[in-house]
Amino acid sequence: MKQTKIEVTNDRYRLGYHLMPASGWMNDPNGFSYYNGYYHLFYQYYPYAAEWGPMHWGHARSRDMIHWETLPVALVPTRPQDGCFSGSAVAFDDRLWLIYTGNHVIDKEKDINRQDQNLAYSADGIRFEKYDGNPILAEAPSDNNPADFRDPKVWQEDDGFRMVVGSRDKDGLGRVLLYSSKDLKQWDYVGAIAGAESVEHEGFMWECPDFFRLNGQDVLLLSPQGIKATDEKFINQHNTGYFVGNYLEDEKRFEHGEFVELDNGHDLYATQTMVTPDGRRVMVAWMNAWDSPMTESADGWCGAITLPRELTIRNNHLYQSPVAEVRSLRRAELVNRNLADSEDLVLGRHAEFRLDLDDLPEGKIIEVSDGEDNGFSISADRGGRHLVLVRSVDPENKRYAELGEADEKLSLHVFIDSSSAEIFVNDGEVTFTERIYWRKDPTLSVSGKSGHIQAFELSADANRY
């Protein structure tokens, strides 16, 4: 029976400059890549309801990573009950290749699935054909759970290709598997290069792995499931974070430090990175989480992707900054001056502001509110190095972050969209990613602080469908 795509019934929360589905469901970003003059971004997509279903690959392209044009669906599951799960893309031999997980339902009632890795390709970056020799990896290693073997991330090196795959071993611990190939079609298993020591501290399943070198250090970025929350860390149902260390080639092992939470907000999961033609390592993520309220689903759509963020590393810590291309969104400057004793600035639902304070303040720093219990505040204590974010809609469900000992001032760079807020603290040392469903134009309030403020009205029409 032919299915009908769901339609958007209300545009009240439709985003002005974040990638989102034309309608239906979106989750993990996939296949973030550059091919034939365009950035390509694929995503987990279900066009027939505003909820998760058998996964397709939605597809969009952009000249600048900001203004996106939605293209035809790239991948559709062969059987309706199965799914084309997350993966990556690489440009090679004049084609764009997609490497993705096939999810096969063995017994729906008993929730028994099997996962393998597959290949598709395109000569124009729009129409894709599945490789006749699929699957390119038919099964997980014998000491792995066959139902948890997914999210391949492929990159090219001088001597061929490498691929990391997220998995869970038969002892119920998350780990990352490494493979190598000369041609993307035949793969050799290198080994499990890293794994959880306990479910409590590192999780039972490692999703969406990404392994790359940044400023002389190796970084393993991933989304583990099952980490136990502490009072102020790993509070979301599932988390995203990273290890920093060095890959020991002779031992086929990643030697690393502790797992660090990537984002301190409520609404970020499933990252993916790529290297731009000018050499920047840029990351995007799903701007939701599995325990997010997903209020927009009542309107026939669900899910969005963060602004692209350039990654840098300092003192074993990842910094995230909005890519320079976001400046193309600016339409009008709202304010650019030193702070008054009391500031109340109406921002609008598509806005950017930067607040540079002269010291590390204590107490409430800012509040952004639409006057109808939609908004957030950021406060500081412990000498200004401990930040607390509170959302108006659920004030007891707080999020926390610690600034480094070297910090002597505070900057907040904030992007407001129709149903989101992305907050970059001290040039991306800390980030909070939030879905906030504004009903009226929000107002920024700052009181009793010394510093500088600059704000812009932003474009509300960055997406084409």
C-alpha positions as CSV (number, residue, x, y, z in Angstrom):
1,M,0.0,0.0,0.0
2,K,1.4,3.4,-1.0
3,Q,2.1,5.7,1.9
4,T,1.4,9.4,1.8
5,K,3.9,11.9,3.2
6,I,2.7,13.9,6.2
7,E,2.2,17.6,5.8
8,V,3.1,20.5,8.1
9,T,-0.1,21.8,9.7
10,N,1.3,24.8,11.5
11,D,4.5,26.8,10.9
12,R,4.7,28.4,14.4
13,Y,7.9,26.7,15.3
14,R,9.5,26.3,11.8
15,L,13.1,27.4,12.0
16,G,14.4,30.3,10.0
17,Y,18.0,29.3,9.5
18,H,18.5,25.7,10.8
19,L,18.2,22.7,8.6
20,M,14.9,20.8,9.3
21,P,12.8,18.4,7.3
22,A,10.2,19.7,4.8
23,S,7.8,17.5,6.9
24,G,8.0,14.3,8.9
25,W,10.7,13.1,11.2
26,M,14.5,13.9,11.3
27,N,17.2,12.7,13.6
28,D,20.9,11.9,13.2
29,P,22.9,13.9,10.6
30,N,24.6,11.6,8.1
31,G,27.0,11.8,5.2
32,F,28.3,15.4,6.0
33,S,30.7,15.9,3.0
34,Y,31.8,18.1,0.1
35,Y,31.3,17.1,-3.5
36,N,31.3,19.0,-6.8
37,G,31.2,22.5,-5.2
38,Y,28.5,21.7,-2.6
39,Y,28.4,20.7,1.0
40,H,26.1,17.7,1.3
41,L,24.2,16.8,4.5
42,F,22.0,13.7,4.8
43,Y,19.9,12.8,7.8
44,Q,17.8,10.1,9.3
45,Y,14.3,10.7,7.9
46,Y,10.8,9.3,8.0
47,P,8.5,11.2,5.7
48,Y,5.2,9.5,6.7
49,A,4.8,10.7,10.3
50,A,6.4,13.2,12.7
51,E,7.8,10.3,14.7
52,W,10.6,7.7,14.3
53,G,9.9,5.0,11.7
54,P,11.8,2.8,9.2
55,M,14.7,5.1,8.3
56,H,15.3,6.8,5.0
57,W,18.1,9.2,4.2
58,G,16.9,12.7,3.7
59,H,19.3,15.0,1.7
60,A,20.2,18.7,1.4
61,R,23.0,20.6,-0.1
62,S,24.5,24.1,0.4
63,R,27.2,26.3,-1.0
64,D,28.0,27.7,2.4
65,M,26.7,25.2,5.1
66,I,24.1,27.8,6.1
67,H,21.6,28.1,3.2
68,W,20.3,24.6,2.4
69,E,18.4,23.3,-0.5
70,T,16.4,20.1,0.2
71,L,16.9,17.4,-2.5
72,P,15.1,14.1,-3.2
73,V,15.4,11.4,-0.7
74,A,18.7,9.6,-1.2
75,L,18.1,6.2,0.4
76,V,14.9,4.2,0.9
77,P,14.8,0.8,2.8
78,T,14.4,-2.2,0.5
79,R,11.8,-3.7,2.8
80,P,9.3,-1.4,4.5
81,Q,10.0,-2.8,7.9
82,D,13.8,-2.4,7.7
83,G,15.8,0.8,7.7
84,C,18.8,2.7,6.2
85,F,20.4,3.7,9.5
86,S,23.2,6.3,10.0
87,G,26.4,6.5,8.2
88,S,28.8,8.8,6.3
89,A,29.9,9.9,2.9
90,V,33.1,10.3,1.0
91,A,34.0,11.7,-2.4
92,F,36.1,9.3,-4.4
93,D,36.7,8.5,-8.1
94,D,34.4,11.3,-9.3
95,R,31.5,9.9,-7.3
96,L,29.9,10.5,-3.9
97,W,29.7,7.3,-1.9
98,L,27.4,6.7,1.0
99,I,28.3,4.1,3.6
100,Y,25.3,3.2,5.8
101,T,24.0,0.7,8.2
102,G,21.2,-1.7,7.1
103,N,18.9,-2.5,9.9
104,H,17.0,-5.8,9.3
105,V,14.0,-6.8,11.4
106,I,14.2,-10.5,12.2
107,D,11.4,-10.8,14.7
108,K,9.4,-7.6,15.4
109,E,7.5,-9.0,18.3
110,K,10.6,-10.1,20.1
111,D,12.6,-7.0,19.0
112,I,15.3,-9.0,17.3
113,N,17.3,-7.1,14.7
114,R,20.5,-7.6,12.7
115,Q,22.7,-4.9,11.4
116,D,25.2,-4.8,8.5
117,Q,27.1,-2.1,6.5
118,N,26.3,-1.1,3.0
119,L,27.3,1.2,0.1
120,A,25.5,3.5,-2.4
121,Y,26.9,5.9,-4.9
122,S,26.1,8.8,-7.2
123,A,27.7,10.4,-10.2
124,D,25.7,13.7,-9.8
125,G,25.3,14.0,-6.0
126,I,21.5,13.8,-6.3
127,R,20.5,10.3,-7.6
128,F,21.9,7.4,-5.7
129,E,22.1,3.7,-6.5
130,K,22.8,0.9,-4.0
131,Y,25.9,-1.2,-4.7
132,D,25.1,-4.6,-6.1
133,G,27.7,-6.2,-3.8
134,N,26.0,-5.1,-0.6
135,P,26.5,-5.7,2.2
136,I,30.1,-4.7,2.3
137,L,30.3,-5.9,5.9
138,A,27.8,-8.7,6.4
139,E,28.2,-9.2,10.1
140,A,29.9,-8.0,13.2
141,P,32.9,-9.7,14.8
142,S,32.0,-12.9,16.7
143,D,32.5,-11.2,20.1
144,N,30.0,-8.4,19.2
145,N,26.2,-8.1,19.6
146,P,24.8,-8.5,16.1
147,A,22.0,-6.1,16.8
148,D,24.4,-3.3,17.8
149,F,26.8,-2.8,14.9
150,R,26.1,0.6,13.2
151,D,26.9,4.1,12.2
152,P,30.0,3.7,10.0
153,K,32.2,6.8,9.7
154,V,34.6,6.6,6.7
155,W,37.6,8.8,5.8
156,Q,40.4,8.7,3.3
157,E,44.1,8.5,4.1
158,D,47.1,8.3,1.8
159,D,47.1,4.5,1.7
160,G,43.3,4.0,1.4
161,F,40.2,4.3,3.6
162,R,39.5,3.8,7.3
163,M,36.1,3.2,8.9
164,V,35.0,3.2,12.6
165,V,31.7,1.5,13.5
166,G,29.8,1.8,16.8
167,S,29.0,-1.4,18.6
168,R,28.3,-3.3,21.8
169,D,30.3,-6.4,22.8
170,K,28.8,-9.6,24.2
171,D,29.5,-8.4,27.7
172,G,27.2,-5.4,27.2
173,L,29.9,-2.7,26.9
174,G,30.1,-0.1,24.2
175,R,33.1,0.0,21.9
176,V,34.4,1.2,18.5
177,L,35.6,-1.1,15.8
178,L,38.2,0.0,13.1
179,Y,38.3,-1.3,9.5
180,S,40.5,-0.5,6.5
181,S,40.0,-0.7,2.7
182,K,41.6,0.2,-0.6
183,D,38.4,0.6,-2.6
184,L,35.4,1.1,-0.2
185,K,34.1,-2.3,-1.2
186,Q,36.4,-4.8,0.5
187,W,37.1,-4.2,4.1
188,D,39.6,-5.7,6.6
189,Y,38.9,-5.8,10.3
190,V,41.7,-4.0,12.3
191,G,40.2,-4.5,15.8
192,A,38.4,-2.8,18.6
193,I,40.5,0.3,19.2
194,A,38.6,1.6,22.3
195,G,35.8,0.4,24.6
196,A,33.9,1.1,27.8
197,E,35.3,-0.1,31.1
198,S,31.9,0.1,32.7
199,V,28.3,0.8,31.7
200,E,28.0,3.3,34.6
201,H,30.8,5.5,33.4
202,E,31.1,5.0,29.7
203,G,27.9,3.3,28.5
204,F,26.5,0.0,27.0
205,M,26.4,1.1,23.3
206,W,28.6,3.6,21.5
207,E,26.7,5.3,18.7
208,C,27.8,7.6,15.9
209,P,31.6,7.3,16.4
210,D,33.9,9.8,14.6
211,F,37.7,9.5,14.8
212,F,40.0,12.3,13.6
213,R,43.2,14.1,14.2
214,L,43.1,17.7,15.4
215,N,46.2,19.8,16.1
216,G,48.4,16.8,16.6
217,Q,46.0,14.8,18.8
218,D,43.5,12.1,18.1
219,V,39.9,12.6,19.0
220,L,37.1,10.0,19.3
221,L,33.7,11.7,19.3
222,L,30.7,9.5,20.0
223,S,27.3,9.2,21.6
224,P,27.3,6.5,24.3
225,Q,24.0,5.1,25.7
226,G,23.6,4.2,29.4
227,I,26.0,6.4,31.3
228,K,24.8,7.0,34.8
229,A,23.9,10.6,35.6
230,T,25.7,12.5,38.4
231,D,24.4,15.6,40.1
232,E,25.6,17.8,37.3
233,K,26.9,15.7,34.4
234,F,25.4,13.3,31.9
235,I,21.9,14.3,32.9
236,N,20.3,13.6,29.5
237,Q,19.0,10.2,28.8
238,H,21.8,9.5,26.3
239,N,24.9,11.6,25.9
240,T,27.5,12.9,23.4
241,G,31.1,13.4,24.3
242,Y,34.7,12.7,23.4
243,F,38.0,11.2,24.3
244,V,41.3,12.9,23.5
245,G,44.5,10.9,23.1
246,N,46.8,9.2,20.6
247,Y,46.2,6.2,18.3
248,L,49.0,3.7,18.8
249,E,49.4,2.3,15.3
250,D,51.6,-0.7,16.3
251,E,49.2,-1.8,19.0
252,K,46.0,-0.9,17.0
253,R,44.8,0.8,20.1
254,F,43.5,4.3,21.1
255,E,45.1,5.5,24.3
256,H,43.0,8.3,25.8
257,G,42.0,10.3,28.8
258,E,38.6,10.5,30.4
259,F,35.3,10.9,28.6
260,V,34.2,14.5,28.4
261,E,30.7,15.8,27.8
262,L,30.6,17.7,24.5
263,D,27.5,20.0,25.1
264,N,26.0,21.0,28.4
265,G,22.4,21.6,27.2
266,H,19.3,19.5,27.0
267,D,19.1,19.0,23.2
268,L,22.2,17.7,21.3
269,Y,22.9,14.2,20.2
270,A,24.6,12.3,17.3
271,T,27.4,14.4,15.9
272,Q,29.2,14.2,12.6
273,T,32.2,16.1,11.3
274,M,33.9,16.8,8.0
275,V,36.9,18.7,6.8
276,T,36.1,21.7,4.6
277,P,38.1,22.5,1.4
278,D,40.0,25.2,3.4
279,G,40.9,22.7,6.1
280,R,38.5,23.4,9.0
281,R,37.1,20.5,11.0
282,V,33.3,21.3,11.2
283,M,30.7,19.5,13.2
284,V,26.9,19.3,13.1
285,A,24.5,17.4,15.4
286,W,20.9,16.5,15.9
287,M,19.4,19.5,17.7
288,N,17.2,17.2,19.8
289,A,17.7,14.3,22.2
290,W,15.6,11.2,22.7
291,D,14.2,12.6,25.9
292,S,13.4,16.0,24.4
293,P,9.7,17.0,24.4
294,M,9.7,17.5,20.6
295,T,6.8,19.9,20.7
296,E,6.8,20.5,17.0
297,S,5.7,16.9,16.3
298,A,2.1,18.1,16.8
299,D,2.6,20.2,13.7
300,G,3.6,17.5,11.2
301,W,7.4,17.7,11.6
302,C,10.1,16.9,14.1
303,G,13.8,17.5,14.5
304,A,16.5,19.9,13.3
305,I,20.3,20.1,12.8
306,T,22.5,22.5,14.8
307,L,24.4,25.3,13.2
308,P,27.8,24.1,11.8
309,R,30.5,24.4,14.4
310,E,34.2,24.7,13.8
311,L,36.2,22.5,16.2
312,T,39.5,23.4,17.7
313,I,41.4,21.8,20.6
314,R,43.2,23.5,23.5
315,N,44.6,21.8,26.6
316,N,42.9,18.5,25.7
317,H,39.5,20.3,25.4
318,L,37.3,20.7,22.3
319,Y,36.1,24.2,21.6
320,Q,33.1,24.7,19.3
321,S,32.6,28.0,17.4
322,P,29.9,28.8,14.9
323,V,31.4,28.8,11.4
324,A,32.3,32.2,10.0
325,E,29.6,31.7,7.3
326,V,26.9,32.4,9.8
327,R,27.6,36.1,9.3
328,S,25.8,35.8,6.0
329,L,22.5,35.5,8.0
330,R,22.8,39.0,9.4
331,R,20.1,41.4,8.2
332,A,20.3,44.4,10.5
333,E,22.4,45.4,13.5
334,L,20.1,46.0,16.5
335,V,22.7,47.3,19.0
336,N,26.4,47.8,19.3
337,R,27.5,49.6,22.5
338,N,28.6,49.3,26.1
339,L,26.1,47.9,28.5
340,A,23.8,50.2,30.3
341,D,23.0,49.7,34.0
342,S,19.9,47.8,32.9
343,E,19.3,46.3,29.5
344,D,16.0,45.0,28.0
345,L,16.4,44.3,24.3
346,V,13.7,42.9,22.2
347,L,15.4,40.4,20.0
348,G,12.9,38.8,17.7
349,R,12.7,35.1,16.9
350,H,15.7,35.1,14.5
351,A,18.5,36.9,16.2
352,E,22.1,36.8,17.3
353,F,23.8,38.5,20.2
354,R,27.2,38.6,21.8
355,L,27.8,39.8,25.4
356,D,31.3,40.5,26.5
357,L,31.6,41.1,30.2
358,D,34.6,42.7,31.9
359,D,34.8,40.1,34.6
360,L,33.4,36.8,35.9
361,P,30.1,37.8,37.4
362,E,28.2,36.1,40.2
363,G,24.4,35.6,40.2
364,K,22.0,35.9,37.3
365,I,23.9,37.0,34.1
366,I,21.1,37.0,31.5
367,E,17.5,36.1,31.0
368,V,15.9,35.6,27.6
369,S,12.1,35.2,27.7
370,D,9.0,35.7,25.6
371,G,6.9,36.5,28.6
372,E,4.9,33.2,28.3
373,D,7.1,30.8,30.2
374,N,9.4,30.1,27.2
375,G,13.0,31.1,27.7
376,F,16.1,30.5,29.7
377,S,18.4,32.2,32.2
378,I,22.1,31.7,32.9
379,S,23.6,32.3,36.3
380,A,27.0,31.9,37.8
381,D,28.5,31.1,41.3
382,R,31.7,29.7,42.8
383,G,33.7,32.8,41.7
384,G,31.8,33.0,38.4
385,R,33.3,29.7,37.1
386,H,30.2,27.5,37.7
387,L,27.3,28.2,35.2
388,V,23.7,27.1,35.7
389,L,21.2,27.2,32.8
390,V,17.5,27.2,33.7
391,R,14.6,26.8,31.2
392,S,11.4,28.6,32.1
393,V,9.3,25.6,31.1
394,D,11.0,23.2,33.5
395,P,13.0,25.2,36.0
396,E,14.0,22.2,38.2
397,N,15.6,20.4,35.2
398,K,18.8,22.5,35.2
399,R,22.0,22.1,33.3
400,Y,25.5,23.0,34.5
401,A,29.0,23.8,33.3
402,E,32.4,24.6,34.7
403,L,34.8,27.2,33.2
404,G,38.5,26.7,33.2
405,E,40.8,28.1,35.8
406,A,42.5,30.5,33.3
407,D,39.2,32.3,32.5
408,E,39.1,35.8,33.8
409,K,36.2,37.2,31.7
410,L,32.9,35.9,30.3
411,S,31.5,36.1,26.8
412,L,28.2,34.7,25.7
413,H,27.5,34.3,21.9
414,V,23.8,33.3,21.4
415,F,21.8,32.3,18.4
416,I,18.0,32.5,18.7
417,D,15.7,30.8,16.1
418,S,12.0,30.2,16.1
419,S,12.3,27.1,18.4
420,S,15.9,27.0,19.5
421,A,18.8,28.7,21.2
422,E,22.5,27.8,20.8
423,I,24.7,29.3,23.4
424,F,28.5,29.6,23.0
425,V,30.4,30.5,26.2
426,N,33.9,32.0,26.1
427,D,34.4,31.3,22.4
428,G,33.0,27.8,22.5
429,E,34.8,26.5,25.6
430,V,31.3,25.6,26.8
431,T,28.1,25.2,24.8
432,F,24.4,24.8,25.7
433,T,22.1,23.6,22.9
434,E,18.4,24.1,23.5
435,R,15.0,23.7,21.8
436,I,12.9,26.5,23.2
437,Y,9.5,27.1,21.6
438,W,9.1,30.8,21.5
439,R,5.5,32.1,21.2
440,K,6.4,35.8,21.1
441,D,9.5,37.8,20.3
442,P,11.9,37.1,23.1
443,T,13.5,39.9,25.2
444,L,17.1,39.8,26.5
445,S,17.5,41.2,30.0
446,V,20.9,42.1,31.6
447,S,21.2,44.0,34.8
448,G,24.2,45.5,36.7
449,K,26.9,44.1,34.5
450,S,29.9,46.0,32.9
451,G,30.8,45.1,29.3
452,H,29.7,45.3,25.7
453,I,26.7,44.1,23.7
454,Q,26.2,43.6,20.0
455,A,23.1,42.1,18.4
456,F,21.7,41.4,15.0
457,E,18.5,40.5,13.3
458,L,19.0,37.3,11.3
459,S,17.5,35.8,8.1
460,A,14.3,33.7,8.5
461,D,14.5,32.1,5.1
462,A,17.7,30.1,4.8
463,N,16.1,26.9,3.7
464,R,14.6,26.0,0.3
465,Y,12.3,23.0,-0.2
